[in-house]
Amino acid sequence: MGTKEQLKEERDRIVKGLEETYRKLIEYKKQKKSPMIVVRNGKIVAVDPNEILPTTLYKRNPG
């Protein structure tokens, strides 16, 4: 297996871990009824966790 394939596998594992962490964070915020603090259009805002999707899609540039 070449270095390029190894890097792709490692990146995929990292992304999968980040996605799982995000899912758990949203779940936790819903349980605690605590807002998510995010940046939207350059401003810091509080968002009800029930308005946030429990998953996110990783978009990467091919290549």
C-alpha positions as CSV (number, residue, x, y, z in Angstrom):
1,M,0.0,0.0,0.0
2,G,1.4,3.4,-1.0
3,T,1.7,6.5,1.0
4,K,-1.2,8.1,-0.8
5,E,-3.6,5.3,0.1
6,Q,-2.3,5.3,3.7
7,L,-3.0,9.1,4.0
8,K,-6.5,8.6,2.5
9,E,-7.3,5.8,5.1
10,E,-6.0,7.9,7.9
11,R,-8.0,11.0,6.8
12,D,-11.1,8.8,6.5
13,R,-10.6,7.5,10.1
14,I,-10.1,11.1,11.4
15,V,-13.2,12.3,9.6
16,K,-15.3,9.4,10.9
17,G,-14.1,10.2,14.4
18,L,-15.0,13.8,14.0
19,E,-18.4,13.0,12.7
20,E,-19.1,10.7,15.7
21,T,-17.9,13.4,18.1
22,Y,-20.3,15.9,16.5
23,R,-23.2,13.4,16.8
24,K,-22.4,12.9,20.5
25,L,-22.1,16.6,21.1
26,I,-25.5,17.3,19.6
27,E,-27.0,14.4,21.6
28,Y,-25.5,15.8,24.8
29,K,-26.7,19.4,24.1
30,K,-30.2,18.1,23.6
31,Q,-30.1,16.1,26.9
32,K,-28.9,19.2,28.8
33,K,-31.2,21.5,26.9
34,S,-28.2,23.7,26.3
35,P,-27.7,25.8,23.2
36,M,-25.0,25.2,20.6
37,I,-22.7,28.3,20.2
38,V,-21.8,28.6,16.6
39,V,-20.5,31.2,14.1
40,R,-22.9,32.2,11.4
41,N,-22.1,34.9,8.9
42,G,-19.2,36.0,11.1
43,K,-21.4,36.4,14.2
44,I,-21.5,34.3,17.3
45,V,-25.0,32.9,17.9
46,A,-26.7,30.5,20.2
47,V,-28.7,27.8,18.4
48,D,-31.3,25.4,19.8
49,P,-29.7,21.9,19.4
50,N,-33.1,20.6,18.2
51,E,-32.7,22.8,15.1
52,I,-29.4,21.2,14.3
53,L,-29.1,18.0,12.2
54,P,-27.5,15.1,14.2
55,T,-25.2,14.4,11.3
56,T,-23.0,16.3,8.9
57,L,-21.6,15.4,5.6
58,Y,-18.0,15.7,4.9
59,K,-17.3,17.4,1.6
60,R,-13.9,17.1,0.2
61,N,-12.4,18.1,-3.1
62,P,-11.5,15.1,-5.2
63,G,-7.8,14.7,-6.0
